[in-house]
Amino acid sequence: WLWLNTPPAGTYHRFCARSARIGELETMSTESPAKRAKITSTDEAMKIIAELEKERDMWKAKAMGTGVPFPATHWPAGKPSLKGAPTYPAYDQSKPKDAFLAVCDMLIDEICGELGPGYETPEAEVAWVRRMLNYNVRGGKMNRGLMVVESGLQILEGKGMPTGNDTVVKLAILGWCIEWLQGWLLVADDFMDDSHTRRGQKCWYLLPDVQKIALNDAFLIEMIVFKVLKRHFSAEPYYAQLVDLFMETTFQTECGQLLDTLCLNLGLNDFTEQRWTLIVKYKTAFYSFYASVALGMIVAGISDVKEYDSCRDILMIMGIYFQAQDDYLDCFGTPEAIGKIGTDIQDKKCGWLFVHAYHQLANAEQKAVFDKLYGKCKVQSPEEQTIKDLYTELKLPELYVKYEQDSYDKIMSLKGTVNEVPWGVFDAFMKKIYKRSK
């Protein structure tokens, strides 16, 4: 019965122990009197057999899509997600962004269609959720989500596994789970950072009818991610691994956010390169890079911890480099190119430019300028421009070019460390981020 589905941790060991006990009971007639004395009753054997049969039936029902896997939440009966597996639309891989966006629209329709019959949500609130999701999670560059599809297909094909339409759509759904994870984090982050724009439009919390409601909206998007996972993957043997990865990735990102926000209580001397690396590793690299590849690995059934470790090592370097790019573009990129107005100087961010300027390049006089103005000036003010000019004077743009090349070389030096994940996965990432300008 074990092959019918993947049992929870410990089931195999319980099965072995019980089987051994049953074998002992079955052979007691051939054993010595001393051996038979250990057996209290054949009732014990029948009890163990009944327990095993019950567990077998549960996993068989789950594998066949029958039974009720989550009885505590199997309510109300009219909830659409309780009506069986959904039917997926055709995914046109020749138009990757359009096909990916179509899956987003499908998910938005699903969650909004669930709110009324499943949660007694009035029409006005359902309309709010639809508007909020379209505003905050649909669109953007979608690099993280698209990489789930691209890397997942490469991994599956490399292992000779099928990649039919449903498989591709499911990879796209996981891609949108990453995009929505980012979406709720950005809604909250913009509120905490007093940001003005996001993706070329006003931050959600700045809309007159939103304001503090944005915080609850952020929490709502977070939980929708887990609703989507349950609806589309609960029958898969790797479902628990997906939930584990999203829970761990969310917590890692929130730890990074903690390191970032508590900079408000620190002095500039505390803004070291080590602290910056910790912030960006946990706030950005895990969810933006590692999760996108790990999801495809989970779907493909990769279980070698060393393979995950090797991929993580490569993707951490990419993620940290990516955030250095963001920090650089926040200062030197244009709002038209990057889709937002940079606020790192105003917000007293522990950023790549600052930690190198303040601790490695600035003299005492230049440090005094940072002490006077950094985190104490407004966006697009003369004081902010003074800091930007100081970065240029200290040759930060030239240092960044060197850092970019060093990061690329370090990544390429790790090419022989992965076995089951094709190197094309990492090449695809680098093509999207190397020397980007937005």
SEBAVEX-983306 format. One line per field, with one value per residue (C-alpha): residue number from 1; residue in three letters; x, y, z. Coordinates in nm, 4 decimals. Layout:
// SEBAVEX-983306
resi = (NUM ...) $
resn = (ala ...) $
east = (X ...) $
north = (Y ...) $
up = (Z ...) $
//
This chain:
// SEBAVEX-983306
resi = (1 2 3 4 5 6 7 8 9 10 11 12 13 14 15 16 17 18 19 20 21 22 23 24 25 26 27 28 29 30 31 32 33 34 35 36 37 38 39 40 41 42 43 44 45 46 47 48 49 50 51 52 53 54 55 56 57 58 59 60 61 62 63 64 65 66 67 68 69 70 71 72 73 74 75 76 77 78 79 80 81 82 83 84 85 86 87 88 89 90 91 92 93 94 95 96 97 98 99 100 101 102 103 104 105 106 107 108 109 110 111 112 113 114 115 116 117 118 119 120 121 122 123 124 125 126 127 128 129 130 131 132 133 134 135 136 137 138 139 140 141 142 143 144 145 146 147 148 149 150 151 152 153 154 155 156 157 158 159 160 161 162 163 164 165 166 167 168 169 170 171 172 173 174 175 176 177 178 179 180 181 182 183 184 185 186 187 188 189 190 191 192 193 194 195 196 197 198 199 200 201 202 203 204 205 206 207 208 209 210 211 212 213 214 215 216 217 218 219 220 221 222 223 224 225 226 227 228 229 230 231 232 233 234 235 236 237 238 239 240 241 242 243 244 245 246 247 248 249 250 251 252 253 254 255 256 257 258 259 260 261 262 263 264 265 266 267 268 269 270 271 272 273 274 275 276 277 278 279 280 281 282 283 284 285 286 287 288 289 290 291 292 293 294 295 296 297 298 299 300 301 302 303 304 305 306 307 308 309 310 311 312 313 314 315 316 317 318 319 320 321 322 323 324 325 326 327 328 329 330 331 332 333 334 335 336 337 338 339 340 341 342 343 344 345 346 347 348 349 350 351 352 353 354 355 356 357 358 359 360 361 362 363 364 365 366 367 368 369 370 371 372 373 374 375 376 377 378 379 380 381 382 383 384 385 386 387 388 389 390 391 392 393 394 395 396 397 398 399 400 401 402 403 404 405 406 407 408 409 410 411 412 413 414 415 416 417 418 419 420 421 422 423 424 425 426 427 428 429 430 431 432 433 434 435 436 437 438) $
resn = (trp leu trp leu asn thr pro pro ala gly thr tyr his arg phe cys ala arg ser ala arg ile gly glu leu glu thr met ser thr glu ser pro ala lys arg ala lys ile thr ser thr asp glu ala met lys ile ile ala glu leu glu lys glu arg asp met trp lys ala lys ala met gly thr gly val pro phe pro ala thr his trp pro ala gly lys pro ser leu lys gly ala pro thr tyr pro ala tyr asp gln ser lys pro lys asp ala phe leu ala val cys asp met leu ile asp glu ile cys gly glu leu gly pro gly tyr glu thr pro glu ala glu val ala trp val arg arg met leu asn tyr asn val arg gly gly lys met asn arg gly leu met val val glu ser gly leu gln ile leu glu gly lys gly met pro thr gly asn asp thr val val lys leu ala ile leu gly trp cys ile glu trp leu gln gly trp leu leu val ala asp asp phe met asp asp ser his thr arg arg gly gln lys cys trp tyr leu leu pro asp val gln lys ile ala leu asn asp ala phe leu ile glu met ile val phe lys val leu lys arg his phe ser ala glu pro tyr tyr ala gln leu val asp leu phe met glu thr thr phe gln thr glu cys gly gln leu leu asp thr leu cys leu asn leu gly leu asn asp phe thr glu gln arg trp thr leu ile val lys tyr lys thr ala phe tyr ser phe tyr ala ser val ala leu gly met ile val ala gly ile ser asp val lys glu tyr asp ser cys arg asp ile leu met ile met gly ile tyr phe gln ala gln asp asp tyr leu asp cys phe gly thr pro glu ala ile gly lys ile gly thr asp ile gln asp lys lys cys gly trp leu phe val his ala tyr his gln leu ala asn ala glu gln lys ala val phe asp lys leu tyr gly lys cys lys val gln ser pro glu glu gln thr ile lys asp leu tyr thr glu leu lys leu pro glu leu tyr val lys tyr glu gln asp ser tyr asp lys ile met ser leu lys gly thr val asn glu val pro trp gly val phe asp ala phe met lys lys ile tyr lys arg ser lys) $
east = (0.0000 0.2937 0.3381 -0.0114 0.1100 0.3840 0.3010 0.3865 0.7188 0.7381 0.4735 0.7306 0.9010 0.5666 0.4813 0.8110 0.7763 0.4196 0.5046 0.7845 0.5456 0.2860 0.5536 0.6433 0.2803 0.2357 0.5355 0.4717 0.3527 0.6998 0.8847 0.9900 0.7569 0.9754 0.9300 0.5560 0.5285 0.6054 0.2821 -0.0100 -0.2917 -0.3803 -0.6003 -0.2836 -0.2180 -0.5715 -0.5501 -0.2262 -0.3660 -0.6801 -0.4682 -0.2566 -0.5619 -0.7171 -0.3991 -0.3754 -0.7323 -0.6667 -0.3668 -0.5464 -0.8395 -0.6044 -0.4174 -0.7456 -0.8846 -1.1602 -1.2339 -1.1947 -0.8266 -0.9000 -1.2227 -1.1788 -1.2079 -1.4426 -1.7106 -1.9398 -2.0535 -2.1014 -1.7394 -1.6153 -1.2744 -1.4440 -1.5880 -1.2836 -0.9786 -1.0083 -0.9747 -0.6816 -0.6805 -0.4327 -0.0958 0.0613 0.4357 0.5041 0.3611 0.5072 0.4001 0.0474 -0.0002 0.1402 -0.0920 -0.3883 -0.3109 -0.3079 -0.6533 -0.7718 -0.6483 -0.8069 -1.1391 -1.1043 -1.0387 -1.3118 -1.5528 -1.4704 -1.5311 -1.9096 -2.0175 -1.7207 -1.6839 -2.0125 -1.8288 -2.0573 -2.0275 -1.8660 -1.5830 -1.5391 -1.5054 -1.2477 -1.0397 -1.0511 -0.9464 -0.6734 -0.5275 -0.5309 -0.3593 -0.0899 -0.0079 -0.0980 0.1713 0.5182 0.8266 0.7114 1.0703 1.0407 0.7237 0.8316 1.1538 0.9513 0.8037 1.1295 1.3482 1.0818 1.0494 1.4260 1.4565 1.1659 1.2861 1.6385 1.5038 1.2921 0.9648 0.6410 0.5702 0.2097 -0.0264 -0.1432 0.2167 0.3052 -0.0038 0.0808 0.4327 0.2766 0.0493 0.3564 0.5128 0.2185 0.2455 0.5962 0.4674 0.1868 0.4314 0.6309 0.3111 0.2022 0.5555 0.5755 0.2361 0.3592 0.7098 0.5818 0.3689 0.6612 0.9047 0.6669 0.7311 0.5498 0.5342 0.5446 0.5450 0.4840 0.1747 0.0949 0.1621 -0.1598 -0.1698 -0.1577 -0.4945 -0.7512 -0.9876 -0.7111 -0.4580 -0.4236 -0.6508 -0.3396 -0.2007 -0.4944 -0.4776 -0.1136 -0.2081 -0.4940 -0.2639 -0.0272 -0.3010 -0.4334 -0.0968 -0.1656 -0.5264 -0.3948 -0.1425 -0.4121 -0.6572 -0.4125 -0.1581 -0.3145 -0.3532 0.0126 0.2631 0.4926 0.2245 0.3771 0.7148 0.5589 0.3908 0.7152 0.9142 0.6669 0.6483 1.0270 1.0766 0.8191 0.9854 1.3319 1.2050 1.0417 1.3685 1.5384 1.2705 1.3319 1.7029 1.6133 1.3492 1.5457 1.8087 1.5859 1.7139 2.0808 2.3533 2.5348 2.8411 2.6284 2.5556 2.8323 2.8780 2.8142 2.4768 2.3857 2.4688 2.2484 1.9591 1.9602 2.0280 1.7203 1.4986 1.5562 1.7709 1.5651 1.2273 1.3535 1.6000 1.6235 1.2486 1.1927 1.4349 1.3547 0.9884 1.0789 1.3130 1.0330 0.7908 1.0588 1.1042 1.4629 1.5405 1.9201 1.9989 2.3417 2.1779 1.9577 2.2622 2.4648 2.1805 2.1269 2.4947 2.4786 2.1429 2.2447 2.5297 2.2853 2.0307 2.2820 2.4192 2.0632 1.9952 2.3201 2.1837 1.8583 2.0479 2.2527 1.9485 1.7591 2.0205 2.1310 1.8308 1.5477 1.1889 1.0832 1.3252 1.2862 0.9157 0.9538 1.1139 1.4172 1.3875 1.6896 1.8705 1.5601 1.4764 1.8263 1.8661 2.1594 2.2379 2.5288 2.6352 2.6284 2.8159 3.1030 3.1142 3.0918 3.3186 3.5706 3.5961 3.4913 3.7347 3.6405 3.4982 3.2874 3.1653 3.0449 2.8282 2.6732 2.6192 2.4410 2.2211 2.1792 1.8300 1.7468 1.6536 1.3555 1.3342 1.4501 1.5753 1.9087 2.0342 1.9592 2.1429 2.4438 2.4614 2.4308 2.7061 2.9241 2.8713 2.9915 3.2888 3.3885 3.3744 3.0958 2.9787 3.3248 3.3349 2.9916 3.1080 3.3939 3.1600 2.9252 3.2019 3.3380 2.9911 2.9509 3.2908 3.2142 2.8846 3.0454 3.3167 3.0450 2.9238 3.0418 2.8771 2.5241 2.4219 2.0428 1.9598 2.0724 2.3118 2.0737 1.8524 2.1257 2.2114 1.8468 1.8615 2.1835 2.0412 1.7602 1.9700 2.3303 2.3978 2.0288 1.9233 1.5703) $
north = (0.0000 0.2335 0.3003 0.4497 0.7823 0.9367 0.8831 1.1327 1.1194 0.8215 0.6071 0.3765 0.3163 0.2481 0.0029 -0.1811 -0.1991 -0.3248 -0.5733 -0.7129 -0.7463 -0.9240 -1.1586 -1.2378 -1.3157 -1.5337 -1.7501 -1.7818 -2.1388 -2.2439 -2.0531 -2.1678 -2.1269 -1.8407 -1.6584 -1.7211 -1.5760 -1.2315 -1.2380 -1.1276 -1.1982 -1.2438 -0.9368 -0.7336 -0.8651 -0.7910 -0.4386 -0.3666 -0.5139 -0.2975 0.0150 -0.0651 -0.1344 0.1963 0.3832 0.1936 0.2898 0.6528 0.6747 0.4773 0.7196 1.0144 0.8687 0.8028 1.1471 1.0117 1.0579 1.3799 1.4640 1.7756 1.7082 1.9990 2.2530 2.0618 2.3280 2.4712 2.2209 2.4915 2.6054 2.5767 2.4404 2.1309 2.0273 1.8413 1.9203 2.2198 2.2013 2.4011 2.6210 2.5693 2.7300 2.8859 2.8585 3.0617 3.3636 3.3116 3.6398 3.6335 3.2697 3.3423 3.6413 3.4268 3.1938 3.4943 3.5940 3.2366 3.2448 3.5833 3.4532 3.1426 3.3258 3.5829 3.3036 3.1322 3.4323 3.4434 3.0797 2.9781 3.2742 3.4654 3.7699 4.0494 4.1580 4.4915 4.3174 4.0657 4.3581 4.5132 4.1943 4.1716 4.5351 4.4955 4.1845 4.3379 4.6498 4.4797 4.1347 4.1283 4.2436 4.3784 4.2152 3.8743 3.7438 3.5336 3.3615 3.3074 3.1517 2.8895 2.7803 2.8026 2.6323 2.3733 2.2686 2.2437 2.0264 1.7997 1.7594 1.6914 1.4033 1.2709 1.3483 1.4508 1.8201 1.8230 2.1185 2.0540 2.0301 2.3633 2.5333 2.3975 2.5380 2.8720 2.8539 2.8042 3.0975 3.3146 3.1963 3.3464 3.6639 3.6959 3.6324 3.9238 4.1240 4.1125 4.1833 4.4925 4.6225 4.6045 4.7260 5.0340 5.1236 5.0832 5.2741 5.5601 5.4791 5.6792 5.4677 5.1021 4.9666 5.3124 5.3852 5.5153 5.2740 5.0997 5.2532 5.6048 5.5698 5.7794 5.4897 5.2455 5.3923 5.1585 4.8981 4.8102 4.6211 4.3817 4.3503 4.2433 3.9724 3.8625 3.8175 3.6131 3.3703 3.3473 3.1956 2.9029 2.8753 2.8410 2.5773 2.3734 2.3963 2.2946 2.0725 1.9048 1.5766 1.5755 1.3667 1.6706 1.9063 1.9146 2.0070 2.3020 2.4296 2.3848 2.5795 2.8690 2.8854 2.8798 3.1325 3.3681 3.3488 3.4027 3.7101 3.8503 3.7994 4.0056 4.2701 4.2782 4.3399 4.6142 4.7985 4.7940 5.0040 5.2941 5.2388 5.2090 5.4614 5.4880 5.3165 5.0027 4.9964 4.7540 4.5425 4.2334 4.3698 4.4670 4.1144 3.9592 4.1920 4.1252 3.7519 3.7018 3.9809 3.9149 3.6186 3.3320 3.4294 3.5943 3.3274 3.0085 2.9453 2.9741 2.6878 2.4804 2.4647 2.2991 2.0620 1.9577 1.8938 1.6882 1.4726 1.5747 1.4714 1.4978 1.7571 1.8221 1.9224 2.1744 2.3028 2.3459 2.5303 2.7497 2.8507 2.9695 3.1421 3.3263 3.4920 3.5862 3.7209 3.9328 4.0686 4.1408 4.3500 4.5404 4.6238 4.7436 4.9623 5.1093 5.1729 5.3285 5.6047 5.6236 5.4803 5.6961 5.6588 5.5903 5.2977 5.1365 5.2098 5.3866 5.6868 5.5825 5.6521 5.4752 5.7967 5.9497 5.6221 5.5765 5.2386 5.0131 4.9930 4.8716 5.2219 5.3599 5.0774 5.0971 5.4769 5.5314 5.2509 5.2145 5.5261 5.8437 6.0636 6.2371 6.5419 6.3313 6.1162 6.4332 6.5053 6.1603 6.2092 6.5371 6.4401 6.0617 5.9645 6.3267 6.4632 6.4357 6.2602 6.4755 6.7502 6.9350 6.7501 6.4137 6.5238 6.6126 6.2504 6.1252 6.3601 6.2335 5.8757 5.9793 6.1663 5.8526 5.6524 5.4202 5.3641 5.2298 5.0096 4.8733 4.7710 4.5729 4.4127 4.3110 4.1345 3.9664 3.8313 3.6931 3.5231 3.3687 3.2271 3.0769 2.9151 2.6996 2.5514 2.1988 2.1784 2.0816 1.7439 1.7100 2.0733 2.1756 2.4710 2.6307 2.7194 2.9454 3.0829 3.1849 3.3787 3.5537 3.6606 3.8371 4.0168 4.0583 4.4266 4.5106 4.8766 4.8421) $
up = (0.0000 0.0495 -0.3218 -0.3541 -0.2196 -0.0135 0.3545 0.6246 0.8057 1.0387 0.8649 0.7087 1.0418 1.2115 0.9348 0.9750 1.3517 1.3328 1.0584 1.2697 1.5614 1.3445 1.2125 1.5709 1.6475 1.3409 1.4249 1.7953 1.7536 1.6397 1.9081 2.2497 2.5507 2.6733 2.3432 2.3371 2.6862 2.5398 2.3445 2.5597 2.3192 1.9549 2.0106 1.9904 1.6407 1.5271 1.6649 1.4788 1.1573 1.1881 1.2357 0.9327 0.7188 0.8239 0.7344 0.4047 0.3153 0.3985 0.1649 -0.1052 -0.0892 -0.1092 -0.4072 -0.5894 -0.5102 -0.2868 0.0799 0.2780 0.3359 0.5468 0.7399 0.9838 0.7001 0.4684 0.5032 0.3764 0.1161 -0.1472 -0.1391 -0.5012 -0.4014 -0.2544 -0.5898 -0.7228 -0.9300 -1.1668 -1.5432 -1.6776 -1.9901 -2.2729 -2.1938 -2.5043 -2.4446 -2.7593 -2.5724 -2.2235 -2.0634 -2.2039 -2.1006 -1.7559 -1.7099 -1.8125 -1.5220 -1.2874 -1.4110 -1.3560 -0.9954 -0.9259 -1.0617 -0.8447 -0.5191 -0.5826 -0.6750 -0.3453 -0.1191 -0.1492 -0.1204 0.0966 0.3324 0.3136 0.1791 0.0500 -0.3124 -0.2250 -0.0382 -0.3207 -0.5624 -0.3282 -0.3281 -0.7083 -0.7438 -0.4811 -0.6459 -0.9919 -0.8567 -0.6518 -0.7895 -1.1582 -1.3979 -1.3292 -1.4760 -1.3432 -1.3579 -1.0433 -1.1534 -1.5117 -1.3839 -1.1951 -1.5282 -1.7202 -1.4599 -1.3770 -1.7407 -1.7813 -1.4708 -1.5675 -1.9262 -1.8034 -1.5973 -1.8847 -1.7065 -1.8852 -1.9378 -2.0591 -2.0402 -1.6839 -1.5644 -1.7263 -1.5801 -1.2361 -1.2654 -1.3628 -1.0569 -0.8384 -1.0204 -0.9252 -0.5657 -0.5656 -0.7348 -0.4790 -0.1961 -0.3288 -0.3783 -0.0151 0.1055 -0.1158 -0.0028 0.3562 0.2722 0.0884 0.3903 0.6321 0.4080 0.3212 -0.0460 -0.3123 -0.6257 -0.7233 -1.0796 -1.2196 -1.0092 -0.6617 -0.3787 -0.2765 0.0735 -0.0750 -0.2475 -0.0554 0.0119 0.1110 0.3563 0.6605 0.5021 0.2992 0.5977 0.6100 0.2325 0.2632 0.5143 0.2876 -0.0126 0.2036 0.3018 -0.0531 -0.1471 0.0853 -0.0368 -0.3920 -0.2880 -0.1157 -0.4049 -0.6755 -0.5023 -0.1962 -0.3863 -0.4922 -0.2963 -0.2692 -0.1286 0.2206 0.0706 -0.1131 0.2026 0.3957 0.1357 0.1284 0.5078 0.5392 0.2584 0.4083 0.7491 0.6004 0.4166 0.7286 0.9188 0.6491 0.6814 1.0569 1.0002 0.7528 0.9529 1.2786 1.1048 1.2081 1.5629 1.4657 1.3966 1.0649 1.2125 1.2466 0.8730 0.7816 0.4715 0.6852 0.7992 0.4430 0.3226 0.5913 0.5086 0.1358 0.1688 0.3824 0.2514 -0.1191 -0.2218 -0.0801 -0.2251 -0.5436 -0.6531 -0.4491 -0.4165 -0.7928 -0.8593 -0.5492 -0.6532 -0.9833 -0.8015 -0.5654 -0.8527 -1.0271 -0.7185 -0.6405 -0.2839 -0.2599 0.0082 -0.1456 -0.4755 -0.2952 -0.1060 -0.4259 -0.5989 -0.2936 -0.2858 -0.6467 -0.6100 -0.2916 -0.4815 -0.7576 -0.5104 -0.3210 -0.6484 -0.7649 -0.4535 -0.5031 -0.8487 -0.6910 -0.4460 -0.7291 -0.9476 -0.6548 -0.6649 -1.0269 -1.2174 -1.3487 -1.2254 -1.5845 -1.6109 -1.2688 -1.2182 -0.8845 -0.7175 -0.5148 -0.1429 0.0080 0.1064 0.2643 0.4414 0.5871 0.4201 0.4896 0.1184 -0.0939 -0.1948 0.1586 0.3360 0.0889 0.0843 0.4592 0.5828 0.3003 0.0845 0.2692 0.4612 0.7853 0.6078 0.3717 0.6609 0.8294 0.5242 0.5515 0.9256 0.8606 0.5652 0.5290 0.6364 0.7174 0.3761 0.1441 -0.1887 -0.4845 -0.2508 -0.2885 0.0200 -0.1400 -0.4530 -0.2356 -0.1198 -0.4783 -0.5912 -0.3083 -0.4262 -0.7709 -0.6253 -0.4321 -0.7578 -0.6442 -1.0052 -1.0960 -0.7849 -0.8738 -1.2230 -1.0648 -0.8098 -1.0894 -1.2817 -0.9686 -0.8861 -1.2378 -1.2232 -0.8833 -1.0095 -1.3185 -1.1066 -0.9425 -1.2698 -1.1889 -0.8472 -0.9602 -1.1041 -1.1397 -1.2204 -1.5708 -1.5810 -1.8298 -1.5316 -1.3927 -1.7360 -1.7754 -1.4478 -1.5454 -1.8812 -1.6962 -1.4360 -1.5565 -1.6246 -1.6102 -1.6050 -1.4631) $
//
